[in-house]
């Protein structure tokens, strides 16, 4: 099924969120599992407000999910969103010439 306008809008929001080096670093840190802001501050050497700002952008784009545990909020990669983003890129790849001839 071809992507809808809504699908394209979601993909564009995710690509905008991924277009920032700090956000890519955050995702790389979250590859090992969920972390809270304090852990990410220690690992990345960045301040709380900057980490929180970028996590909010990633969460709003659907790329990370959060889980509250008492006073702590833990963040993790939203694997389904990354898979959908990979699929969007895959769907944009030009088809090989031979594949085009098979369709025609």
N, C-alpha and C positions, 0 to 999 in steps of 0.2 A: 504494500500500500504506500503510495507516495506521501511525503511529509506534508502536513497541513501548515497553515500560517502560524498556528499556535506552536507546533513543533519547531518551526524555524525561529520563532521568537524565544523559545526556551533555549535552543541551541546558541543563539546569538548572545543571550545573557550569560550562558556558561562560558562561551569563548571570551567575552569581555572579562569575566572573573579570572579566567586562566591567563589573561594577557598581562599579568603583573608578576614580576619576579618574586616578590615576597610571598604572594599567594602560592606560587609554585613551590617555594621552599617549605611553606606550611604543609602542603599536601605531601611533599617528600617526607617530612617528619612524621606525618600521620600514617605513612605506609606501614610502620611497625605496630600500629594499633592505636587505640584511643589515648588521648592526652588531655590534661586540663591546661588552662592558660599559663599557670605558674610553671609547669613542666616545659611548655613551649618557649616561655621567656628564657629559662635557663639554657635550653638547647640552642636557641637562635640568637641570644644576646640582644633581644629587642624589648622595648617597654610594653607594659600591660595594655595601654590604650591603643598602640599600633597593632599589636597581636589581635586584640578584640575587634578592631576596625576591619581587619582583613578576614578574620573568621566570620564576621557578620556578612561580608560580601560573598564569601564562599557558601555560607548557609543559605542566604537569599537566592543564590544561583542553584541551590540544590546539590552542591558538590560535597558538602559535609553535613553530617547530622550531629545533633547534640543530645546529651543525656544528663539529667540532673541527678546528683547523688549527694544529698544533704546540701551543704553550701557550695559544693563544687559542681562545675559543669564540665563534662568530658566531651570531646569532639572526636569524630572518626570520619573517615572517607565514606561517602555514600556511593557504594560500589555500583549500584544500578545506574546512577547518573553518569559516572565515568564510562560505563559500558555504552550507554546511549550516546554519549559524546563521541566515543570511538566509532560507533555505527554511523553517526552523521558524517564523520570524515570519510569513512569507507564508502558511503553512498555518493560522495562528491568526486571520488576518483574516476578519472576517465576510463571508459571501457576499452579494452584492447581491440584492435582492428578486427581480429578474427571473431571475437564475440559479437561485434556489430554486424558482421556479414552473416552470422548464424541467425540473427534476429530478422534481418531483411529478407 
